Structures are given as structure tokens and as C-alpha cells.
Amino acid sequence: MTTILHRARPALVVALALSAALSLGACGGFDITNTNQPTQTGLENNATRSKLSAAATGIFAGARSDITGFIWQVGSMGREGINLSGNNQPDYQEPYFGPLSSTQFGGSEWAGRYANIRSINVYLDAAPKATDLTPEELAASLGFGKTMEALAFMYVIETRANLGAPVDVDRPVTAPPPPFVSEDSVYGFIIGLLDDAQTSLQTASGTSFPFPVPPGFSGFDQPSTFLLFNRALRAKAEVLRATAGCGQTCFAAALATLPSTFIDMTASALGTGPRFDFSTASGDQSNELAEPLDGTTFFADTFVIVHAQRQSGGALDARLLAKTARATRVPTWSIPAVPLPGALKYVNYFTGGQPDPNAPVPIIRDEELILLRAEAELGTADPGGALTDINFIRTQSGKLPAISAGTWNGMSDGDRLAELLYERWYSLMWEQGTRWIDARRYNLLSTIEPGVPNGQVPQRMPVPQDECSARNLPTTCSPLGT
């Protein structure tokens, strides 16, 4: 790809996005070694190793900035969790009662991602101008930037689905806003970015990144190992694209990509993967999902108990037991606007039995890669391969009894898919909104209970109102007419 998207942006993202991303002070895992943080103009016109290093730190920070919101917002639409804070009415009511507003809850998970895409494109434009980078370091920088841009676009399209998204942002700021392209085209663009990044990272093999890499990327902090992360994102993008219309071709592409990732059929490796770091240091971002058992904001939806399968001895799925605990507030917390009890809390961001605001959030783990392979195997008519992968996760993570070959062979395709989606839900619960995303991908949103009287499960998050206005589209715009 010779013209990486550098300059323009969707209407909601301003030209100061880069400097905003770089305004973080020295903090935790995102220490910026250059205290004279670069402006966008300074980086573009006088790129140096130190300025690019600070910009890379800003890109890492920008990638993580919206992730806790993504987890609870998408998780609430899938009835994984509940926001009962009561301090922002649209945020806690919209996912249950709708309609999703393009200016409130429903319009979120957009501006921050495009702001980071803007920062990344400025970085990619500036990197070749730095005379104090070796050719290998330049290649490493380009591979890093394109991989992180692909990740940002993945978060955008996972929430907008068939509304599509703009990707052609390589245009002057004064130009008209870029057009929306289809969901399939967005995934195609993501895969193109990742493949371009692969070439750059392979060129850089044997050297190091010319910037500090956060601790959460330990094990993936060299171009050669960061490439494993890049390939993991590609495999995931192929699976998501398969259910956006590409079908068996993309499932097969995912299977071809997975051997180049960090996939590992070892129980001790299931948690392996890059993570977003958090910190309570001054000026840094803490993990807001790490809330005490008597807290009054985030709760697990009791549907996670209703749907949990049982171990041979009768105990619930071990993944549920590991990730949740009873809330300790007496009486049970509730708010009138959302008639759901705050009875169960998530503890997967606890350390030593206590909430840990420094707890990292997984980006993609080995456990997910195995389940992506199982999904691709189902999608390419290999139910036996899928059963092997599903049983490995069931028995190792869930401590559930294995499904016998006879039982599996007697299942319908729909029942096999339901089993796969169950494993994905409980393995990835409260990490990335998996239940809602998967149900939407397979047209199974009707299987998610509204949970409240006269409630509804959203079909997708709308395009923010500013984007509609910039294109002279109706208030409830549907850019591709879908």
C-alpha cells in the first residue's frame, strides 16, 4: 500500500488529535522519554527519533484510551454486564431500552478511535523523514503504526457493522468528508494494512523498535514478536469478515494465517497475548472496571449464571466462577431506571482478591485464537477439528466435560455454532463485548434476552450525529442505505 492514510479524517476528528494523544505526561508504562512533547507540525516538518518515540507512546496510549468504555458499553448491549451508576442517564438506559442516540451512548466508540488513526497517519507520514533512523528501524516503525491503525479500525467496525465506516482519509483537511464503505471493505482495508505491516516487520527482523514498548506487550516487544500479534489480528479480521459476507474464503484465510500467530495448545499459554497497561500514577489512566465488591457502578448481569453450563460435579463453569463474585453491598444495589439487581460483580480485574486499578486488559489472547480456529473450522466444514479445539477450551478453561464425538456428530449446524459461541462468551466475558458482537454477526440478537420490561437489544451503534451533519444526511443517518 503506497498511499497510507495520512492527512484528513472523519468530520468529528480535529487536526489536534495527535497533540492530544501526546499530551500524556510521564506515567507508568507509557513514559515519554522526550519531555518536550512534539506538536503535529514539528513532527511532520522536523521528524527525529525522539519525536517519533514520543509519538509512538501516544499511539499506544490512544489505543487503550477507550477500551474500558468499549468493554462495558458493548458488554451491556450483550447483557454481560450492567452500568448502574445512575449518573448519566443515556449511558445506562440506552443499551436496555433504546433507541441508541447518535449523540450519547450510541455515538461513542468512534471519535477516540479516529483521533488515534489521525495520530498514526501523521506518525507514518513523518517516520520516513527522520534521518536518524536506520532503514530497519524505519521499517519497524511503519510495521508498528500500520498494525495499530488496523486495530483501531477493527474497534470501529465491530460496533457499526453494516453501516460501514470511512477509511479513505488520505485527503486535505479542507476536502469533503470521506465516504463510508461497506463492512466487508473495511475489513479488506484492515487486512491490507496488516499485510503491509507484516512486510515492514519482516524487514525489521533482527532489530529493535526505536521507541519504548509498554510492559503489556512483553513478549511482543520486538518487530519479530510483534509480528505474531499482527498475524493474530489478521486471523481475527478474516473470521469477522467471513460473517460480513466473505464466507468460506475468509474462514480458509484465517486458518492459513493462524500458524503464524502465537497460537498454542498448552493450558498454561491460554492467557498469553499483548495487553493494555493501566496505572494510578499521576496523569495516567487507571482501569475503571476494577471496582470493589461494594461498588455501585459495574455489575455482572445475572444472565451469565442462567446460561452457565455445569462441571461434572455440579459446579458452574469455572470461567464464570473465576470472573465473578457476589456483591457485598446491603441492601442489593439498584436504580429505578434500570430494574436489574446489582447482585454480581466482575473480579477479573482483581489482584490478590482486591480490585486492581493497575490491572491490564487483554487485546487478544491464545484462548481466543484457539476459538477463532474452531469457528473457522466450522466455517470450512471441518467439525472434527472444531470439536478438538472446543473440547480443549471446555475442559481446560471451563472445567466442563468434553463433548463426545457421537454427541457432536448428532448436533445440527446451529447447535454446533451455539456451542462455539457459548465458549467464546464465557472465555472472553467482560474483555471485549464478545456475546453481542457474535450474536450480531450470526443474526442471533434475538437469543439475547432484553432483561427489562419493554426492553430491546440494539442491532448496532449508530453513526455519530456530527458525521451525519457533515454529509448532509438525515439525523438518523444510514450512510450505506442499510
N, C-alpha and C positions, 0 to 999 in steps of 0.2 A: 504494500500500500504506500504509494509515494506521496499522497496528499493526506497526511493525518490531520484531523480536525483541530485547527489552531485558534481561530480568532473569534468568530461570532458565537452566539449562544441563544437558547430559547429566551423569550421576552422577559421571563422572571429573573434571569440571572444577570447581574450587573457586572461591569468591567472590573470592579474592585474585588471580585471573588478571590483572586489569588492572594492579594494582600490580606484579606480577611482570614483565609486559611493559614496564612503565615504569621498571624498576629499572636499565636500561642507563644508564651514565654518558655523558658527552660523548665521542663516539667516531666518528671517520671521517665517513661520510656520514650518520650518524644523530645528529648533535649535538642535544642537547636544550637549548634556549636558557634555559628556566626551570630553574635548578638546584634549586629546591625542588619536587621531583617530586610531583605530586598523588596523594593517596590516592583510592580509589574514592569514598568518602563525600564528600571535598572536591570532587571533580569533579561529582558528582551534585547536591550541595546548594549549591555556590557556583561554578558554571561561569564561567570567564573565558577570554579569548582566549589568555593564556599557558598556562593549564592545558590547554586543548584542543589547543594547539600541541604540548605535551609528550606528550599522549595520542596525537596523530596520529603522532608519531615512534615511539612504542611500537607502534602498529599496523603501520607499515612494518617495523619490526624483527621483530615477531611473525610477519609473513607470510613472512619469509625464514628464520626460525629452524630450520625442519625441512627446508629444501629440499635440502640436500646429502644428508641421510638418505633423502629421497624418491627422489633420483636413483639412489643405489647400491642401495637396497632393492628398488625396483620394477625397476631395471635388472638386478639379479641374477636376479629371477624370469623375466625375458625373455632371460636369457643374453647380455646386452650386456656385463656386467662381473662381476667376482668380488671378494669380500672375503676375503682370505687372511691377515687379521691374526692369527687364532687366539686372540684374547684374550677372546672372548665366544662360546662355542660355539653357542648357538642362532642368533646373528646370521649366522654364516657357513655353518651346516649346514642350517637350516630351508628356505631357498629351493631347495635342491637335493634334499633327501631327505624333507622334510616329516615329519609334518604341521605346518602353521603353528600355533604356540601363541598363544592369546589373551592370554598374559601376557608373551611375549617378542617376538621378531621380528614375528610375525603381528599382535600387538596394537598395533604402533607406527603412526605417521602418523594419529593420532586426537586424543590429549589436547592436543597443542600447537595443533592447528587449532581445536578447540573453545575452548581458552583465549583464542585471538585473537578468535574470534567473540564470546565474552563481553566482551572489552575493547571491541570495535567497537560492540556493542549499548549498553554503558554510555556510550560516546562519543556515539552517535546520540541517546540519551536526554538527554544533558547539553547538547548543542550548542544546541538552541532556548532554553535558559535563560540563555545568555550574552548580557548586554545590550550588550557592547562589540563585537559582530559586526554588520556591515551585513546586510541581507536577502540580498544577493548572496553575501556570504562565508558565511552560514549555508547557502545552497543549495549552494555549493561543498563545504562540509564534509560535508553529507549525501550528495552525489553520490560523494565520495571514500569515505566509510565503507561505503556500500552496495555499491560496486564491490569493495572489498577483502573484504567479507563474502562476496560471491558467489565470489571467487577461493578463499577458504578452504573453502567447501562443495564446490567443484569438486575440490580435492585429496582431500577425504574420500570422495566418491562414486566417484572414479576407482579407488580401491583396494578399495571394498566392493561395488560393482556391485549385483547383485540382492538383496543383503542390505538395501539401503536405508540410511537414516540418519535421525536425529531432526532436524527443522527447527523444530517448534513449541516454541520455548524461551521464549516470552513468558508466563512464569508465575512465581509466587513461588518462592524457593529451597526453601521448605518443601513445595511441591507435589510430587506423584509425578513421576518422570522422564518426559520427553516421549516419545510413541510414535514408533516407526520408521514412515517412509513409504516408498513404493516408489522405485526408482531413477528412474523417469520423473517422479515427483512431486518428487524432489529437484532434478532438472534444471529442472522447471517453476518451482520456487521460486527457483532461481538466476536464471533468465531474468526473473522478476518483479522481483527485486532490481535487476538490471542495467537494466531498463526504467525503474524508479523513479529510479535513479541518473541515467539519461540525462536525464530531465525536470529534475532538480535541476541537473545540469551545464549544460544549455542555459540555464536561468535565470541561472546564474552567468557565462555567456559575457561576456567583456569585463573581468572582474575577475581577481584572483589568489587562490590559496589562502592562507588566513590562517595558514600554518604552512610550515616549510621542507620542501622535497621533495628526497629523496636524489638524488645525481648520476646514478644508474642510470636515473632517469626523465627525464633530459634530453631535451627534445623532446616530452615528455608531461607537463610540469610546470605547465601552466595548465589550468583547467577545460575550455577549448575543445579542447585537445590531449589531455588525459586522457580525454576523451570518445571519442577514437579507440581508445584502449586498452580502454575499456568496451565498445565495439562489437565489438572483436576477440574479447573474452571471450564476448560473446553469440553470435557466429558459431560459435565453438568449442563452446559449450554446446549449440547447436542440432544440430551434427553428432554430438556424443556422445549426445544424446538420441535422435537418429534411430535409432541402433543399439541403443537401450534399448527400442525398441518403437514409437516415433513414426513412423519410416519417412520416406516421401517428403515428407510435410507439413513435417517439420523440416529436411530437406535443402533444400527450397524456401525456408524461412525463413532458413536460413544464407546462401543465395545472395542473398536480398533484403537481408541485413544487411551483407554483405562490402563493398559500395561505400562504406559509411560508416566503414570502418576505414582503416588506413594501408597497405592492400594496394597493391603497386607492382611492375609487371612490368619492373623495371630490375635488372640484375645487381648493381649497387653497393648496392641497397637491401635485399638479402636478409637482411642481419644486423640491420636496423633493428627496434627494438622496446624496450620497457622491460625493465630488468634489476634483479636483486637485487644490491646492493653488499655487499662484504666488506672487512674491514680488519684489519691486525695491530695496530692501536692498542690500548692498554691498555683492557680491559673490552669490547672489541668482538668480533665473530665473524669468524674467518678462513675461507677456503674450504678445507675439509679434503680436497677432491678434487684439489687442486693438489699432487700428490706427485711427488718426484723419480723419475727412471728407475730408481734402485736401491732405491726404497722397497718396503715389504713389506706394504702394506695393499690398495690397489685396483689391479685389473688389468683389461684388456680380455679378454673371452672370445675364444678363437681361432675361434669360430663366425663372428665378424664378418669374418674372412678367408675362411672356407669359402663364405659366401654372397655375397661381394662380386662384382659384375659387373666387367667389364674395359673399359677405354678402347680406342679403335681401335688404338693401338699396343701393347696388351697389358698396360699398367699397370693396377693395381687402381683401383677407384672413387676419385676424387680426394678425396671426403669422408672415406673411411677413411684415406687417406694423410695428410690434414691433421690428423686427430684422434688418431692412434695412432703409437707408435714402439716399437721393441724395448726390452724391459727390459734393463738393463745388469748386473744382479746375477749373479754367477757363484759357484756353480752356480745354475741357474734356481730361483727361489723356489717352494717347495711346502709344503703341510702335510698330514699323514696323513689328517685327517678329510675333506678335500675333494680328491680325486685329480685336480686340474686344474693345469696348469703356469702359473706366473706369468711368462709369456714376453712379454706385450704390455702396454704401458701407454697410458693416455689422456693426451694432451697438449693437449686443447682448453682447459685452464685454465692454460696456459703463456703467458708473455710473453717475447719475445726468446729463445726456446729454453730458458727456465728456468721451473720451477714458480712460479706467482704466487699466493700466498695471498690477495692482494687482487683476484683475477680475479672479475668479476661472472658471474652465472648468468642466462641469458635466461629471461624469463617466457613471452613469446610473440613470435615474430619474423615478419617479412614472408614468409620462406620457408615457414613453417608455414601462413600464411594462404592462400598460393597452393595448397598441397597440400590444405587444407581445402576450397577451392573445387573442386579436382579431384575430391575424394571426393563432394562434394555434386552435382557434375555427373554422376558415375556413378550416384548415387542418384536422379537425376531423368531418367534416360535421355538424357543428352547426352554420349555417349562421345567425340564430336569435340571438345567443349570441354575434357573431361578430358585428352585427348591433348595438346592445346596446352599446358596447364599442366604436365603431367607432363614433356613434352619440354623445356620451358623449364628446369625444375629439373634434369633429367638432364644437359642439355648445359652449363648454367652452373655448377652446383654439383658434379656428379659427373664432368664432362668425358666423359660417356658418349655414344655415338652415339644420335641421335634414333631413335625407333621410327617406322617408316614407316606411313602410313595403311593400306596394304594389310595389313601385318602386324597392326596394331591391329584392323582390322575382322575379321580372321580369328580373333582370340582369343575364347575363351569369356569369359563374365562373370567366372568365377572367376579366370581368368588375368589379366584386366584389374585385378581387385581386388588380386591378388597383386603386380602391378607397382606399383600405388599404395602398398601397404603397404611394399614394398621402399624406395620413395623416401622415405616418412615415416621409416622406421627409420634409413636412412643420413643423412638430412638432420638428424634430431633426436637422433641417437645420443648417449647419456650426457648428455642435457639434461633428460629428463622421463619416462624409462621407457616410451617410446613403443611398443617392439615388443611388450611383454607386454600393455599396455593395448589395443592394436589387435587382437592375437590373441584376447584375451578378448572384445572387443566383437563380433567376427565368428565366434565359436565355432571358432577355429583354433588353440587352445592345443596341439593335437596336432602342429602343424607346428613347434613349438619342441622341439628335442632336449633330453632330460633332461641329457645331458652327462656323467653319472656312473653307475656301476653301481647298479642298483636305485633310480635317481633318479626324481623326479616334478616336473612343472611345476605350481605352485599355481594353483587356479582363481580365488581371491580372497583377500584378507586377512580374517581373522575379526574379529568384534566383540570389543573388549577385555572381559576377564572381569568387571571391575567393572560394566560396563554390563549384562551378563547377570545378575549378582547383584542389582543394584538393581531389576530387573524380575522377579525370581524365575524366571528362565529356566534351562534346563539349562546345564551347564558348556560344552558345545559348542553354544551357542545359535544359532538361526537365526531372528531376530526376525520375519520375514515368512513363515516356514514354507517357504522356498525352498531 
